[in-house]
C-alpha cells in the first residue's frame, strides 16, 4: 500500500459504516502490534480482549500513551485464525525475518507456526533475545485464536495527529473502551472517512536511520 490518499480499496472521503468503536493505548509502537506493512494492517498479538471482541467493520483506534495523539485507525475487514494466517501465502511476507538488515522484515507478526503440540513461536519481537520462545507472550497471544485484518487503515506511528477535540471521548488509561454512544460512533466514522490511507509515518520506536517502513 502506498502513501497515497487513494490507496487501498477505497477513496478518502468515502463513507465508513460501523456499529462499534474500540479505543486503547498503544504502549509499544514498534511496527509489530499493530503491523501496518505489506499492504495490510494486522493485530495478531497482544490485546486479546480486543481481538476476542471485535467484529468485521468495527473500527479500532490506537492512541499514544497520554491519549494525546492517534497512532493508527483501522476498520476490521476480516478475522482469521492462526492456522490460516500461517498457511495462506497472502500472509507469507508477514513472517518475521530475524536476521534481515531491514527492520520492516523483522517486525512480522505472523509468528505462530502450527505444530502437533499447538504452536511454535518463531523468533520475533515476542520471543526472547536469543530467539527462544517467550512462554508468557505465547500464552497471551494464542489464548485468543483471532487475527484482525484491515484493508482500510491509517497508520501514523510516532507522527500521528493530535486527538481531535471532538473525539476526546476516545481517551483511555488502561485496558480499552468500547461502549460508545451511536452519536460518538458516527463522529468517529465521519472523522475516519476523511483520513488518508496506508503507512503515513514511522513507528515511534523505529530506528531513525532506517527508512524501510516506507516500503517499495
C-alpha positions as CSV (number, residue, x, y, z in Angstrom):
1,X,0.0,0.0,0.0
2,X,1.4,3.4,-1.0
3,X,1.2,6.6,0.9
4,X,-1.5,7.9,-1.4
5,X,-4.7,9.3,-0.1
6,X,-6.5,7.0,-2.6
7,X,-4.5,3.8,-1.7
8,X,-6.3,0.6,-0.9
9,X,-9.9,-0.4,-1.9
10,X,-11.4,3.0,-1.0
11,X,-11.1,6.6,-1.7
12,X,-10.5,9.1,1.0
13,X,-13.9,10.6,1.9
14,X,-15.9,7.5,1.1
15,X,-18.4,6.7,3.9
16,X,-17.5,4.3,6.7
17,X,-20.3,2.2,8.1
18,X,-19.6,0.7,11.5
19,X,-21.6,-0.3,14.6
20,X,-18.8,-0.2,17.2
21,X,-15.5,1.6,18.0
22,X,-12.7,0.3,20.2
23,X,-10.0,2.7,21.7
24,X,-6.9,1.8,23.6
25,X,-3.3,2.9,24.3
26,X,-0.5,1.6,22.1
27,X,2.1,1.1,24.7
28,X,4.8,-0.2,22.4
29,X,4.6,1.3,18.9
30,X,7.3,-0.8,17.2
31,X,5.5,-1.8,13.9
32,X,4.8,-5.3,15.4
33,X,1.4,-4.9,17.1
34,X,-0.2,-3.5,15.1
35,X,1.7,-4.4,12.0
36,X,0.8,-1.9,9.2
37,X,3.1,-3.3,6.5
38,X,2.8,-5.2,3.2
39,X,-0.5,-3.6,2.2
40,X,-2.5,-4.5,5.3
41,X,-2.7,-3.7,9.0
42,X,-3.0,-6.7,11.3
43,X,-3.4,-7.1,15.0
44,X,-2.3,-10.7,15.6
45,X,-0.6,-10.4,19.0
46,X,-1.3,-8.6,22.3
47,X,-4.7,-7.0,23.1
48,X,-6.5,-10.4,23.5
49,X,-9.7,-8.8,24.7
50,X,-10.0,-6.6,21.6
51,X,-9.1,-9.5,19.3
52,X,-11.7,-11.6,21.0
53,X,-14.5,-8.9,20.9
54,X,-14.0,-7.2,17.6
55,X,-16.2,-8.0,14.6
56,X,-15.9,-7.2,10.9
57,X,-16.5,-3.5,10.2
58,X,-15.6,-2.4,13.7
59,X,-13.2,0.5,14.0
60,X,-10.2,0.2,16.3
61,X,-8.3,3.4,17.3
62,X,-4.8,3.2,18.8
63,X,-3.8,6.2,20.9
64,X,-0.4,7.4,22.3
65,X,0.4,6.8,25.9
66,X,-1.1,10.1,27.3
67,X,-4.1,10.0,24.9
68,X,-2.5,12.9,23.1
69,X,-2.1,11.6,19.6
70,X,-3.6,9.0,17.3
71,X,-1.2,6.2,16.4
72,X,-3.5,4.4,14.0
73,X,-7.1,3.8,13.0
74,X,-8.3,0.7,11.3
75,X,-11.6,-0.9,10.1
76,X,-11.7,-4.6,10.5
77,X,-12.0,-6.3,7.1
78,X,-11.6,-9.9,8.1
79,X,-10.9,-12.1,11.1
80,X,-8.9,-15.3,10.7
81,X,-7.3,-17.9,13.0
82,X,-3.6,-18.5,13.4
83,X,-3.6,-21.7,11.3
84,X,-5.0,-19.7,8.3
85,X,-2.7,-16.8,9.0
86,X,0.3,-19.1,8.8
87,X,-0.8,-21.2,5.8
88,X,-2.2,-18.6,3.5
89,X,0.5,-17.4,1.0
90,X,-1.0,-14.0,1.0
91,X,0.4,-13.5,4.5
92,X,3.8,-15.1,4.0
93,X,5.5,-11.7,3.8
94,X,4.3,-11.1,7.4
95,X,6.5,-13.9,8.8
96,X,9.5,-12.2,10.6
97,X,13.0,-12.4,9.1
98,X,15.0,-12.0,12.2
99,X,18.4,-11.5,10.5
100,X,17.2,-9.1,7.8
101,X,19.0,-5.8,7.7
102,X,15.6,-4.1,7.0
103,X,13.6,-3.5,10.2
104,X,10.3,-3.9,8.3
105,X,11.2,-7.5,7.6
106,X,11.9,-8.2,11.3
107,X,8.6,-6.8,12.5
108,X,6.5,-9.6,11.1
109,X,3.6,-10.7,13.4
110,X,2.8,-14.0,11.6
111,X,4.8,-15.8,14.3
112,X,2.8,-18.9,15.3
113,X,3.5,-22.0,13.2
114,X,1.0,-24.8,13.8
115,X,2.6,-27.9,15.4
116,X,1.4,-31.2,16.9
117,X,1.7,-29.7,20.4
118,X,-0.1,-26.4,19.5
119,X,2.1,-23.6,18.1
120,X,5.7,-22.9,17.7
121,X,6.6,-19.3,18.3
122,X,9.1,-18.1,15.7
123,X,12.0,-15.8,16.6
124,X,10.4,-12.4,16.6
125,X,9.6,-9.3,18.6
126,X,7.8,-11.5,21.1
127,X,10.4,-14.2,21.5
128,X,13.4,-13.9,23.9
129,X,16.6,-12.2,22.9
130,X,18.2,-15.5,21.8
131,X,15.2,-16.4,19.7
132,X,13.8,-19.0,22.0
133,X,10.1,-18.9,22.9
134,X,8.7,-16.5,25.4
135,X,6.0,-18.6,27.0
136,X,4.3,-15.6,28.6
137,X,3.8,-13.8,25.3
138,X,2.9,-17.1,23.6
139,X,0.1,-17.9,26.1
140,X,-1.4,-14.4,25.9
141,X,-1.2,-14.3,22.1
142,X,-2.6,-17.7,21.3
143,X,-5.2,-17.7,24.1
144,X,-7.4,-15.9,21.6
145,X,-7.2,-17.6,18.1
146,X,-8.1,-14.5,16.2
147,X,-6.1,-12.2,13.9
148,X,-7.7,-8.9,13.0
149,X,-7.0,-7.9,9.3
150,X,-7.6,-4.5,7.9
151,X,-7.5,-3.2,4.4
152,X,-8.8,0.3,5.2
153,X,-6.4,1.9,7.7
154,X,-4.4,5.0,8.5
155,X,-1.2,4.4,10.4
156,X,0.9,7.4,11.5
157,X,3.1,5.8,14.2
158,X,5.1,8.4,16.1
159,X,4.0,11.3,14.0
160,X,0.3,10.9,14.4
161,X,-2.1,13.9,14.6
162,X,-3.3,15.2,17.9
163,X,-6.5,13.6,19.2
164,X,-9.2,16.0,17.8
165,X,-11.3,17.7,20.5
166,X,-14.5,16.2,19.0
167,X,-13.0,12.7,19.6
168,X,-11.8,13.4,23.2
169,X,-14.2,10.7,24.4
170,X,-11.8,8.2,23.0
171,X,-9.3,8.9,25.8
172,X,-8.3,5.9,27.8
173,X,-6.0,5.0,30.6
174,X,-5.6,1.2,30.8
175,X,-7.4,-1.6,29.0
176,X,-9.8,-0.4,26.3
177,X,-13.1,1.3,25.7
178,X,-15.9,0.1,23.5
179,X,-19.3,1.3,24.9
180,X,-19.7,4.5,22.9
181,X,-23.0,6.1,22.0
182,X,-24.4,6.0,18.5
183,X,-23.6,9.7,18.1
184,X,-20.0,9.1,19.2
185,X,-19.6,6.2,16.8
186,X,-20.9,8.3,14.0
187,X,-18.4,11.0,14.9
188,X,-15.5,8.5,14.7
189,X,-16.8,7.1,11.4
190,X,-17.0,10.6,9.8
191,X,-13.5,11.5,11.0
192,X,-12.0,8.2,9.8
193,X,-13.6,8.6,6.4
194,X,-11.6,11.7,5.7
195,X,-8.2,10.3,6.7
196,X,-5.6,9.4,4.1
197,X,-4.8,5.7,3.9
198,X,-1.8,3.5,4.4
199,X,1.5,3.9,6.2
200,X,1.9,7.6,6.8
201,X,4.8,7.6,9.3
202,X,7.4,5.5,11.1
203,X,6.5,3.7,14.3
204,X,7.5,5.7,17.4
205,X,10.2,3.1,18.4
206,X,11.7,2.8,14.9
207,X,15.4,3.3,14.3
208,X,15.9,6.7,12.8
209,X,18.3,5.9,10.1
210,X,16.2,3.0,8.7
211,X,13.5,4.0,6.2
212,X,12.3,0.6,5.3
213,X,9.0,1.5,6.9
214,X,8.3,3.4,3.6
215,X,8.4,0.1,1.7
216,X,8.8,-0.1,-2.1
